[in-house]
Amino acid sequence: MDTTDQNRAEPAGVTVLPATAANQTIIVTDLTNREFLERYAGPGRVGLSGGVTLIDKAISRAERHLDSEGRWGSWSHAFLFQGSRHDGHHWVIESDLQVNRKHIRLGVQENRVSKYFDEGYYTTLAVLDFGLAEARVTALLGEALELVATRTRYSLRELAGTLIALRDPELRSRENLLARQSCLFCSAFVQHLFRKVGMDLAPGINAKNTTPEDISLTHVPHITYLLKRETPQNQNSGIRARIKRRVRSRVEKLRAARKNVTAAG
């Protein structure tokens, strides 16, 4: 895998942290979500995001069990970058709960990366580059598209099982207590794909008990591009109110979706 030259001059707003073993983190501070993703997203790379919804915060809070000091996790969602397509847009493949007007997609799906341009929802982003050869990228994307074609579902039930396992380390290597057939939530989807192509991002952890934070902490050699944005202390109150309204609307949609899933299951 190619590594970054420590001696070269980096652009303004980019900080290269000392490499830990074979891994390196490059902190970027002066880009919008769009600029960051247009610069660092690439086929076969993994995306991580953190957000402001109740589900985001619940996942981050549960991930405190992974930290010796009980700090909340930074990441609540993981996905795979697919690359640019004939429409000129970069696409991602992910297992997610996508709520649109009169339409709910619950499972593995393809979305334009522009989904993550919204800095109100996606407050933190990272891109993990494993330096994969073209053949392995092709295999990875092929496995992902197979799960799209077979309509693998997103399981809130399995996510709950993972949150339970976080409280008891002995459960993490076992089958998810609430496992279902043909279901994978976001980070379980990413872990499943990489294991399919011979890479284990979280050894010793059952795929369906893998969290986004586990993905971020992987010891598999990689470079992490981390977007770290300073939050102004005097943020406009109107912006805060708008975000709160959007979060409230999102939560209401998620509740409605969960009722539909419960009724269908």
Stockholm file with secondary structure:
# STOCKHOLM 1.0

chainA/1-265         MDTTDQNRAEPAGVTVLPATAANQTIIVTDLTNREFLERYAGPGRVGLSGGVTLIDKAISRAERHLDSEGRWGSWSHAFLFQGSRHDGHHWVIESDLQVNRKHIRLGVQENRVSKYFDEGYYTTLAVLDFGLAEARVTALLGEALELVATRTRYSLRELAGTLIALRDPELRSRENLLARQSCLFCSAFVQHLFRKVGMDLAPGINAKNTTPEDISLTHVPHITYLLKRETPQNQNSGIRARIKRRVRSRVEKLRAARKNVTAAG
#=GR chainA/1-265 SS CCCCCTTSCCCTTEEECCCBTTBEEEEECSCCHHHHHHHHCCTTCEEEEEESSHHHHHHHHHGGGGSTTCCCCSCSEEEEEEEECTTSCEEEEEEEEEEETTEEEEEEEEEEGGGGGCTTTEEEEEEEECCCCHHHHHHHHHHHHHHHHTTCBCCHHHHHHHHHHTTCGGGTTSCCTTCCTTBCCHHHHHHHHHHHTTCCSSTTSCGGGCCHHHHHTCCSSCEEEEECCCCCTTCCHHHHHHHHHHHHHHHHHHHHHHHHHHHHC
#=GC SS_cons         CCCCCTTSCCCTTEEECCCBTTBEEEEECSCCHHHHHHHHCCTTCEEEEEESSHHHHHHHHHGGGGSTTCCCCSCSEEEEEEEECTTSCEEEEEEEEEEETTEEEEEEEEEEGGGGGCTTTEEEEEEEECCCCHHHHHHHHHHHHHHHHTTCBCCHHHHHHHHHHTTCGGGTTSCCTTCCTTBCCHHHHHHHHHHHTTCCSSTTSCGGGCCHHHHHTCCSSCEEEEECCCCCTTCCHHHHHHHHHHHHHHHHHHHHHHHHHHHHC
//
